Amino acid sequence: MDASTAASASALRTAHERFVTSPATPSGVRRLVADSWRRCRACGVQPDGSRPPRLPRTSEELAVYRSVHPLAAVLPLFRELLGAGAADDGHVFAVGDADGTLLWVEGDSAAVERAERMRFVEGALWSEAQAGTNAPGTVLEVGHPVQIVAGEHYSSAVHGWSCAAAPVRDPGTGRVLGVVDLSGGGTIATPSALAAVRGAALAAEAELARALPGPPALLGPDGHVLRASAARCETEVRLTALGRDNALLQCDGRVHRLSPRHSEIVVALVIEGRGVTGERLAVDLSERDVCSSTLRAELTRLRTVLGPALLGSRPYALLRPVRTDFADVAALLAQGRVAEALDRCPGPLLPRSEAPAIAEHRRALEQQLRGAVLGAGDAGLLRRWVDAARGADDAAAWLALAHLLPGGSPQRAAAAARARALDAELVVPPQVGRHAALLQRSRP
């Protein structure tokens, strides 16, 4: 359940006060939260925050412990996926171990200072039993991604915060290695924040899996890696995006059916052909302002699908050459192989996409293909063009076809009639007029 369906702040305060001041059963809160509050009371956690989380290790001990912890290997990945957003959006991201000890806490400097005041710091123990209901600690109790909003925290000292966290599992054994968390204000009480930490956790598991021997990766029903291979098959990466809104990306023996938005992102990166900033990618994808956190969340989810070895960040780029069906069509047209290009082009590029970069590329490719068909002087190609949806209302193509068909044939008459009907509906371009004049002179 996300923040949009959580109880109001005042209702949460009332529910919290009622629970901590009486032996009543938790009410007015989600079952996840109610169960957590019961565990906290059983463990003797102070609901007023008078007992801050412990710091069980010295700074020297923590430094040694972090250096050998398995999650140290994916800390750079977490910084790429969550660190920049934390610094930009005024919150913090944290990585903890399987006991709830915070190993790294980074992000916006003001938010980090604010977090320090409630001892949300590196080395502090934020398990439920020590700190009460909180996203990292509750994740370790329930074993799946969790979002805790404001007054859902058991300790009133944390009621000004919201947090989202997800477990990170060992891809070889499935055991929980630790947790990754985003903490801050209202911007964390959103579905995109929960999606961001879940995507970062899955990306980290995929990265860890590359170091494991064994057969190709298998995924569990929750998306976590169950088994993976260190050897990466460097097969060709292929993208199919013509005539479909859900592009297909074939990579390393797997075929990914991308969502329409992920299809737009991948096609835009291919079109750019180089690394781009988030601001540039946002312009490519929409004429309206795109929230930077929303775009980052989408890219995090896409990176989870494709893996960090294919999708890079800072700048955003595809890290391996990608062969696309639309580039193949353009290459065939450049070689004058019009029939083959028409064979390989079942429809426009992402037909329903309104992303500016894609709409422009789609229009250019369609114009190239149409011009090549009209200029080929081949009745068979013209017939294929006008029989398809893309050419059904192309008056110039119908007139060109009529001109090429034998005089007096029923097919010629039908093509000419279709052209005249379209002329009645549209302003006739100059080249169409020339075709009509030629047709008139060629009639017996």
Buried (B, 14 or more C-beta within 10 A) or exposed (E): BBBEEBBEEEEBBBBBEBBBEEEEEBEBBBEBBBBBBBBBBEEEBBBEBEBBBBBEBEEEEBEEBBEEBBBBEBBEBBBBBBBBBBBBBBBBBBBBBBBBBBBBBBBBEEBBEBBBEBBBBBBBBBBBBBBBBBBBBBBBBEEEBBBBBBBBBBBBBBBEBBBBBBBBBBBBEEEBBBBBBBBBBEBBBBBBBBBBBBBBBBBBBBBBBBEBEBEEBEBEEEEBBBBBBEEEEEEEBBBBBBBBBBBBBBBBEBEBEBBBBBBBBBBBBBBBEEBBEBEBBBBBBBEEEBEBBEBBBBBBBBBBBBBBBBBBBEBBBBBBEBEBBBBBBBEBBEEEBBBBBBEBBEBBBBBEBEBBBBBEBBEEBBEBBBEBBBEBEBBEBBBBBBEBEBBEBBBBBBBBBBBBBEEEEEEBEBBBEBBBEBBEEEEBEEEBEEBBEEBEEEEE
